[in-house]
Amino acid sequence: MALRCLLVDDSTHFLEAASKLLEAQGLAVVSVASTSAEALARVQELEPDVTIVDVDLNGESGFDLARQLATTFDGASMSTILTSTRSESDLAELVAVTPVLGFIPKDELSAGAICDFVADRNHGHGCRHEALVYSSTDELAAGTLPFVQQGLTCGDQLLVVLREAGRTILQEALGGDAVEIEFADAIDWYQSPEYAFQRYDRYLADHFEDGASRVRVVAEVIWPESSATVEVAGWKRYEAGISPAMASVPVSFICAYNTRELPAEIVMDARRTHPVLRTAEGARPSAHYSQPAAFVRGLEREVPELVSGRLTQSREGGAELKLDRTE
């Protein structure tokens, strides 16, 4: 069955041209919309598989519409992809903190490009930060294996940072393909938010220098005891900061959260700090995603002792962790 698509753009000319192109290439364009209100109504009525949204809707924000779609249609098997005449690099910081599958420039829009995002073959040119909430080893394997296997098919660099039990599950499930993947111990990697971020920064820089076009990571934070309030808040701030800090970095994270081990409030905040959620059925926007700055402000109100560290984009284009500590 053809992928069912809704187009949202304020240009009648673009809607007509894109509809003809995508239909000719095998997609089913179920409808078009020119405003946020029209788009919300069309999605409610038609339940498309994917909605393509222009970032600028004649004064309305396509980013805001994407957030509304994620919130309004929580649980629906519908995804959003952003588009624009501008390049992805111009919009990377906004795309990375919006609950969407990614971004396709208008001059590259095609049925193939849309299907690649939906099928997990393409994550664009910037950061994609996902959370996998699971409660069994089967769910961990089912949620991560397609992501890893697509990465191998695409020639991406693969890194798995889990405790021994998780590494063993994936190694056994991957069979002979496991030798193509780098495995690391999460207990060693996640010693502190600063240390973990610096490890990723070095790892990514080294592999991009060696020619990697994208790095895919499956990982798990080593959470402190829930009574360690400041330390838990520090890790939540770390998770909230990954998307903006690495916005223009071609890296895809799946952060695994085990509901049998972790307190409910940590799992809930995983949905607030990751723009995309992962299940065995694939990736979809998170209805509960919070803008990183707002999330961190809330944390600091709840935990005044939390040091005001910030994950930021370095001038050279890489990511770095900056700490603004007050005595």
C-alpha positions as CSV (number, residue, x, y, z in Angstrom):
1,M,0.0,0.0,0.0
2,A,1.3,3.4,-0.9
3,L,2.5,5.8,1.8
4,R,-0.3,8.3,2.5
5,C,1.0,11.8,2.7
6,L,-0.4,15.3,3.6
7,L,1.4,18.4,2.3
8,V,1.3,21.7,4.3
9,D,2.5,24.8,2.5
10,D,1.3,28.4,2.0
11,S,2.3,28.3,-1.7
12,T,-0.5,26.9,-4.0
13,H,2.1,26.5,-6.8
14,F,4.3,24.3,-4.6
15,L,1.4,22.2,-3.4
16,E,0.3,21.5,-6.9
17,A,3.8,20.8,-8.2
18,A,4.8,18.6,-5.2
19,S,1.5,16.7,-5.3
20,K,2.0,15.8,-9.0
21,L,5.6,14.8,-8.4
22,L,5.0,12.6,-5.3
23,E,1.9,11.0,-6.9
24,A,3.9,10.2,-10.0
25,Q,6.6,8.6,-7.8
26,G,4.1,6.3,-6.1
27,L,3.0,8.2,-2.9
28,A,-0.7,8.8,-2.2
29,V,-1.1,12.6,-1.5
30,V,-4.4,12.4,0.5
31,S,-4.8,16.2,0.8
32,V,-3.1,19.5,1.1
33,A,-3.3,22.4,3.6
34,S,-2.2,26.0,3.7
35,T,-2.5,26.9,7.4
36,S,-2.0,25.2,10.8
37,A,-5.7,25.0,11.4
38,E,-6.3,23.3,8.1
39,A,-3.4,20.9,8.7
40,L,-4.7,19.9,12.1
41,A,-8.2,19.3,10.7
42,R,-6.9,17.3,7.8
43,V,-4.8,15.1,10.0
44,Q,-7.7,14.5,12.3
45,E,-10.0,13.5,9.4
46,L,-7.6,11.6,7.1
47,E,-4.9,10.1,9.5
48,P,-2.0,10.3,6.9
49,D,1.1,8.3,7.5
50,V,3.4,11.3,7.2
51,T,2.8,15.1,7.0
52,I,5.3,17.3,5.2
53,V,5.3,20.8,6.7
54,D,6.9,23.9,5.4
55,V,8.7,25.7,8.2
56,D,7.2,29.1,7.2
57,L,3.5,29.2,6.6
58,N,2.9,32.8,5.8
59,G,3.5,34.1,9.3
60,E,2.8,30.8,11.1
61,S,5.6,28.6,12.3
62,G,5.9,25.1,10.8
63,F,8.0,24.2,13.9
64,D,5.1,25.2,16.1
65,L,2.7,23.2,13.9
66,A,4.9,20.1,14.2
67,R,4.8,20.4,18.0
68,Q,1.0,20.7,17.9
69,L,0.8,17.6,15.6
70,A,2.9,15.6,18.0
71,T,0.9,16.7,21.1
72,T,-2.6,16.4,19.5
73,F,-2.1,13.1,17.9
74,D,-0.1,11.3,20.6
75,G,-0.1,7.5,19.9
76,A,-1.1,7.8,16.3
77,S,1.2,6.1,13.7
78,M,1.8,9.5,12.0
79,S,5.1,11.3,11.6
80,T,6.1,14.7,10.5
81,I,8.9,15.8,8.2
82,L,9.9,19.5,7.8
83,T,10.8,21.2,4.5
84,S,11.9,24.6,3.3
85,T,13.7,26.4,0.5
86,R,16.4,27.0,3.1
87,S,19.1,24.4,3.7
88,E,19.1,22.1,6.7
89,S,22.3,23.6,8.0
90,D,20.5,27.0,8.3
91,L,17.8,25.4,10.4
92,A,19.7,22.7,12.2
93,E,19.3,24.1,15.7
94,L,15.5,24.4,15.3
95,V,15.1,21.0,13.6
96,A,17.0,19.2,16.4
97,V,14.6,20.4,19.1
98,T,11.4,19.8,17.2
99,P,9.5,16.4,17.5
100,V,9.9,15.4,13.8
101,L,11.6,12.6,11.9
102,G,13.8,15.1,10.1
103,F,14.1,17.7,7.3
104,I,14.1,17.6,3.5
105,P,15.0,20.7,1.5
106,K,12.4,21.4,-1.1
107,D,14.8,20.9,-4.0
108,E,15.4,17.4,-2.7
109,L,11.8,16.5,-1.9
110,S,10.8,13.2,-3.5
111,A,8.9,10.0,-2.7
112,G,12.2,8.2,-2.2
113,A,13.5,10.9,0.3
114,I,10.3,10.7,2.3
115,C,10.3,6.9,2.3
116,D,13.9,6.8,3.5
117,F,13.0,8.8,6.6
118,V,10.0,6.7,7.4
119,A,11.9,3.5,6.8
120,D,14.8,4.7,9.0
121,R,17.3,4.7,6.2
122,N,18.0,8.4,6.5
123,H,18.2,10.7,9.5
124,G,19.2,13.9,7.6
125,H,22.4,15.8,8.2
126,G,22.0,16.7,11.9
127,C,21.4,15.2,15.3
128,R,18.5,12.8,16.0
129,H,17.9,12.0,19.6
130,E,15.5,9.2,20.5
131,A,14.3,7.4,23.6
132,L,13.4,3.7,23.7
133,V,11.2,2.9,26.7
134,Y,11.2,-0.9,27.3
135,S,10.4,-3.5,29.9
136,S,11.9,-6.7,28.6
137,T,15.0,-8.0,26.8
138,D,12.8,-8.8,23.8
139,E,11.6,-5.1,23.6
140,L,15.2,-3.9,23.9
141,A,16.2,-6.1,20.9
142,A,13.1,-5.3,18.9
143,G,13.5,-1.6,19.4
144,T,17.2,-1.3,18.6
145,L,17.9,-4.0,16.0
146,P,16.2,-2.4,13.0
147,F,18.1,0.9,13.8
148,V,21.4,-0.9,14.0
149,Q,20.8,-3.0,10.9
150,Q,19.7,0.0,8.8
151,G,22.9,1.7,10.0
152,L,25.0,-1.2,8.8
153,T,23.2,-1.3,5.5
154,C,23.8,2.5,5.0
155,G,27.5,2.2,6.0
156,D,27.1,4.3,9.2
157,Q,29.5,3.9,12.1
158,L,27.8,1.9,14.9
159,L,28.5,2.3,18.6
160,V,26.7,0.4,21.5
161,V,27.2,1.8,25.0
162,L,25.3,-0.6,27.3
163,R,26.0,-2.6,30.4
164,E,27.1,-6.2,29.9
165,A,23.6,-7.7,29.8
166,G,22.4,-5.3,27.1
167,R,25.6,-5.8,25.1
168,T,25.1,-9.6,25.2
169,I,21.5,-9.3,24.1
170,L,22.4,-7.3,21.0
171,Q,25.5,-9.3,20.2
172,E,23.5,-12.5,20.2
173,A,20.7,-11.0,18.2
174,L,23.1,-9.6,15.6
175,G,25.1,-12.8,15.1
176,G,27.9,-12.3,12.7
177,D,27.1,-8.7,12.2
178,A,28.2,-7.9,15.7
179,V,31.8,-7.8,14.6
180,E,31.0,-4.7,12.5
181,I,29.9,-2.8,15.6
182,E,31.9,-1.1,18.4
183,F,30.8,-2.1,21.9
184,A,31.6,-0.1,25.1
185,D,30.7,-0.5,28.8
186,A,28.1,2.1,29.9
187,I,29.4,2.0,33.5
188,D,32.8,3.2,32.3
189,W,31.4,5.7,29.7
190,Y,28.7,7.4,31.9
191,Q,30.8,8.3,34.9
192,S,29.4,11.8,34.9
193,P,27.5,14.0,32.4
194,E,30.6,16.0,31.6
195,Y,32.7,12.9,31.1
196,A,30.1,11.2,28.9
197,F,29.7,14.2,26.7
198,Q,33.4,14.6,26.3
199,R,33.8,10.9,25.4
200,Y,31.1,11.3,22.7
201,D,32.7,14.5,21.4
202,R,36.1,12.8,21.0
203,Y,34.6,9.6,19.5
204,L,32.6,11.5,16.9
205,A,35.5,13.8,16.0
206,D,37.8,10.8,15.5
207,H,35.3,8.9,13.3
208,F,34.3,11.9,11.2
209,E,38.0,12.5,10.6
210,D,38.3,8.9,9.4
211,G,35.4,9.4,6.9
212,A,32.2,8.4,8.7
213,S,29.2,10.2,7.3
214,R,27.0,9.4,10.3
215,V,27.3,7.7,13.6
216,R,24.5,5.7,15.2
217,V,24.6,5.1,18.9
218,V,22.6,2.8,21.2
219,A,23.2,3.7,24.8
220,E,21.9,3.8,28.4
221,V,22.7,6.4,31.1
222,I,23.8,4.9,34.4
223,W,21.3,6.6,36.7
224,P,22.2,7.3,40.3
225,E,20.0,6.2,43.2
226,S,16.7,8.2,43.1
227,S,17.6,9.7,46.5
228,A,20.6,11.5,44.9
229,T,18.4,14.4,43.7
230,V,21.1,16.7,42.4
231,E,22.9,13.9,40.5
232,V,19.7,12.7,38.9
233,A,18.8,16.2,37.9
234,G,22.2,16.6,36.4
235,W,21.7,13.6,34.1
236,K,18.3,14.9,33.1
237,R,19.9,18.2,32.1
238,Y,22.5,16.2,30.1
239,E,19.7,14.4,28.2
240,A,17.9,17.7,27.6
241,G,21.1,19.3,26.3
242,I,22.2,16.7,23.7
243,S,19.8,17.8,21.0
244,P,20.7,21.5,20.9
245,A,24.4,20.9,21.6
246,M,24.8,18.4,18.7
247,A,22.2,20.0,16.5
248,S,24.4,20.1,13.3
249,V,26.3,16.9,14.1
250,P,25.4,13.8,12.0
251,V,24.7,11.5,14.9
252,S,21.7,9.4,15.9
253,F,21.1,8.3,19.5
254,I,18.8,5.7,20.9
255,C,18.8,6.2,24.7
256,A,17.3,3.1,26.4
257,Y,15.2,3.4,29.5
258,N,14.2,0.2,31.4
259,T,10.9,0.6,33.2
260,R,11.6,-2.4,35.4
261,E,14.7,-0.6,36.9
262,L,14.0,3.1,36.7
263,P,11.6,5.3,38.7
264,A,8.5,6.5,36.7
265,E,9.6,10.1,36.9
266,I,12.9,9.4,35.1
267,V,11.0,7.5,32.4
268,M,8.5,10.3,32.1
269,D,11.3,12.8,31.7
270,A,12.9,10.7,29.0
271,R,9.8,11.5,26.9
272,R,10.3,15.2,27.7
273,T,14.0,15.3,26.8
274,H,14.0,13.3,23.5
275,P,12.2,14.7,20.5
276,V,11.6,11.2,19.0
277,L,10.5,8.0,20.6
278,R,11.5,4.5,19.4
279,T,9.4,1.3,19.6
280,A,9.5,-2.0,17.7
281,E,7.3,-0.3,15.1
282,G,9.8,2.4,14.4
283,A,10.3,6.1,15.3
284,R,7.6,8.7,16.0
285,P,7.6,12.2,17.4
286,S,7.3,12.5,21.2
287,A,4.1,14.2,22.3
288,H,5.6,15.2,25.6
289,Y,8.8,16.7,24.3
290,S,9.8,20.0,26.1
291,Q,12.0,22.7,24.7
292,P,15.4,22.2,26.4
293,A,15.8,25.6,27.9
294,A,12.3,25.4,29.5
295,F,12.9,21.9,30.8
296,V,16.2,22.9,32.4
297,R,14.7,26.0,34.0
298,G,12.0,23.8,35.5
299,L,14.7,21.4,36.9
300,E,16.6,24.3,38.4
301,R,13.5,25.6,40.1
302,E,12.9,22.1,41.6
303,V,16.6,21.5,42.5
304,P,18.2,24.9,43.2
305,E,21.5,23.2,44.0
306,L,21.8,22.1,40.4
307,V,24.9,23.7,38.9
308,S,24.1,25.7,35.8
309,G,26.0,23.6,33.2
310,R,25.1,24.1,29.6
311,L,25.6,21.9,26.5
312,T,26.4,24.3,23.7
313,Q,27.5,24.4,20.0
314,S,31.2,25.2,19.7
315,R,32.3,27.8,17.1
316,E,34.2,25.1,15.2
317,G,30.9,23.2,14.6
318,G,31.6,20.5,17.1
319,A,29.8,20.1,20.4
320,E,31.2,21.0,23.8
321,L,30.1,21.1,27.4
322,K,30.4,24.4,29.1
323,L,29.9,24.8,32.9
324,D,28.9,28.2,34.4
325,R,29.4,27.5,38.1
326,T,28.7,30.0,40.8
327,E,30.3,29.8,44.1
